[in-house]
Amino acid sequence: MALIVQKYGGSSVANADRIKAVSDRIKRTVDAGNQVVVVVSAMGKTTDGLVALAESVSAKHLQTLEEITARERELDLLLATGEQVTIATLSMALQALGQKAIAMNGSQVRIVTEATHTRARILYIEPEQILAALDLGKVVVIAGFQGVALNELTGKPSNEITTLGRGGSDTSAVAIAAAINADVCEIYTDVPGVLTTDPRIVPKAQMLTEITCDEMLELASLGAKVLHPRSVEIARNFGVKMCVRSSWLDDPGTVITSPRIGTGNLETLEVNHFVETVSIDYDQAKIALLRIPDRPGIASQLFTPLAEQGINVDLIIQAVQETEGVNDIAFTIPQNQLQLAEIVARGLEIGASSVTVDSDVAKISIIGVGMVGRPGVAAQMFSALATVGINIQMISTSEIKISCVIASSDGEAAIAVIQKAFNVTLKPAAKKSVADTIATPTTFPVRGVALDRHRARIAVQQVPDRPGMAARILEQLVEQNISIDMIVQSQSNRGVNEIAFTVAIADLTKAETALKQFAPMLGYGNVSCDGDISKVSIVGSNMIHQSGIAARMFSALANAGINIEMIATSEIKVSCVVRDHQAEQALKVIHQEFNLSGDRVIEIPSALKS
């Protein structure tokens, strides 16, 4: 007998027929000798409808932070009703099949969360009621996406309903699987498994039989809709076996693997020790091209010649500039390739105002899980460096690593202060060899292409170029529980920088309000916002072993006439910001460039194609 958690998304329970089909599947699973806990989302587009209802009656004027916070509490009350409809109807459908079942909402189960509305994190789950119902032979049907807030004064659960944010039912399911020590958590959706990209855009997207947790975490955080990144974080921390399957088919789906042993704490389920270790790489040199024309093909014209010379580029940052029509591009390379890279960069006629070279740099990184989704982690790192007067020259972020380029002379001080701030050990430097830069012909460097059309860009201009400024800017967003990603910093030599980052489009007003409010106190200039952008990314754990991957991505976009407005990279991903109206075209040409299509069209239920 296995203990199985099954999660069904909104499309899987969109109407009465779908609920009956899901109940049949659950009944078959029980009849095979298994105990089953089911976590469900609201039916179909119910949540979208409730959000639209809230917006139709909400104030349209620019709100204060206090007004926004008050609205969020009522929004949680409203949105939590969607899942309650699903659990009741699904439980009744199971009972009609002769299967004992009981429905429970987040408060009844005691999914206890932070006292934060609209994007609360799970602190712990009380599993006793779930296990007791299972012992009575019942299927337990639980409302995903919701919980009950912890009373910070009493230390006990309150009566305040909270929600986990869009896609939170995935998080609920994996958290419950961890709390009850389930054998597997099956995520049922409208596609047969994890695909190389969205089959609604590329019908012949290829299905992956398995994928690592780190790759899945990046894809999920970058816009791949099959899983929410927080669910993958929990699976990685607690060693939960996950499988993504179609609720329409009986195919085996995609298994998500992790080589790591779970080290999570069930008493602080989603508020774990996010940073596991710190590392430093002194084998770095930085080249920056300043004020280059902002037009399609510039990145390709730079990185293709570098790739042709076999130069292994590490971090790449393209930042926005206050002056329209120009950008900065900076990148790091191994020390032994600096001379050749400098010759290539200076020999290019791409209109840069100047080319700067710095061989006295190092890359300091914190490594863990789910860090980008929690702005407090990056802010804490930046603040720690600022306390010892270390200035940050470049920033690179991913779900599993945050890296800063600093002066190499600051390396030892940086290690010491970060070890103290996060209470972590130093990861030994990896030994590099020729094999590290050459992959076998059968190695696939890119595993998937993700598109996120729900992001907005914020640029903070005229930021004084001194230690601590990045930290102080991020701290304003931490206080508002706003998650950020793709942080880039310009390479200006004018004593001021521009710092830009992307946020969820739903957080744009709140973030803009907070940053403008504190601009006079912190001494930076204008805060500009752009909601008409999208982020397209490639992910693959083998990219680090092959040079020229980013150049191929940039060339594919250039050949399609698509301009790149921001670039940020890590070891296993490359992300570009493009205009929203070119987003789908960008995804298609990148997917084609890396030959990721399969040999058959992925069938999507007709009701979901729109």
Secondary structure, 3 states (H helix, E strand, C coil): CCEEEEEECHHHHCCHHHHHHHHHHHHHHHHCCCEEEEEECCCCCHHHHHHHHHHHHCCCCCCCHHHHHHHHHHHHHHHHHHHHHHHHHHHHHHHHCCCCEEEECHHHHCEEECCCCCCCCEEEECCHHHHHHHHCCCEEEEECCEEEEECCCCCCEEEEEEECCCCHHHHHHHHHHHHCCCCEEEEEECCCCCECCCCCCCCCECECCEEEHHHHHHHHHCCCCCCCHHHHHHHHHHCCCEEEEECCCCCCCEEEECCCCCCCCHHHCCCCCCEEEEEEEEEEEEEEEEEEECCCCHHHHHHHHHHHCCCCCCCEEEECCCCCCEEEEEEEECHHHHHHHHHHHHHCCCCCCEEEEEEEEEEEEEEECCCCCCHHHHHHHHHHHHHCCCCCCEEEECCCEEEEEEEHHHHHHHHHHHHHHHCCEECCCCCCCHHHCCCCCCCCCCCEEEEECCEEEEEEEEEECCCCHHHHHHHHHHCCCCCEEEEEECCCCCCEEEEEEEEEHHHHHHHHHHHHHHHHHHCCCCEEEECCEEEEEEECCCHHHCCCHHHHHHHHHHHCCCCCCEEEEECCEEEEEEEHHHHHHHHHHHHHHCCCECCCCCCCCHHHCC
